[in-house]
Each structure stands twice: as structure tokens, then as C-alpha cells.
Amino acid sequence: MEKVISAILNFVWFHPFITLTVGGCYVAGVGQLNSPTKDSPTWYRILFAVLNFLSLQFQRMSPKVEKSPNFQDAVNLQQQLAGQEPTAVKVPPTVEDKK
């Protein structure tokens, strides 16, 4: 096991640009994963969280409710539990909407 770790550390030490390129590609690839929705299987939610943890993207591990595709459903559920009529949620306009 020590030989494997030593070989990896030697490779990283002598080939920093290759290491940074591979690491950057991994982080970019994980950043392109779609956030899990309410219909996503449990294994995808766990995989999404683990990959984002390993790529040090801690904010993506558990996305905020407002930015998730489940936000409208969550609002409707809370209104239903409160005995209110479901209403459309107004999302702030994005740059794409201003064109």
C-alpha cells in the first residue's frame, strides 16, 4: 500500500499540470450534474452528495430549496397543510428573461 501511495505522490509532484487538468475536469464534470429532484432515486441523491463533497463543492451537496425544481411543490404542500389555496410562486427574473 505504501508503494501505491508513494507512486501517486511522486506522480503528483512531478506532473502538477496533468494533476490540475484531471482534477479540474473532475470538478467541472461534477458541477454539470443535474440537481436531484423529488422523483430522483435515493442512490442518485447519495451519489450527487458524495461526488460534490469529494470535489469540495459543499453548497451543491444539499441545494437550497428556492433554487431546486421542487420549490413550487414544497410551497403548494405547505399551503395545503395550512388550509390555503395553492398559488403560483413568482420567481425573480433572471438575465435570460430580460432579453
PyMOL commands that set and color helices and strands:
alter all, ss='L'
color gray80, all
select helices_A, chain A and resi 2-14+16-31+42-54+58-61+65-67+71-81+95-98
alter helices_A, ss='H'
color red, helices_A
deselect
rebuild
show_as cartoon
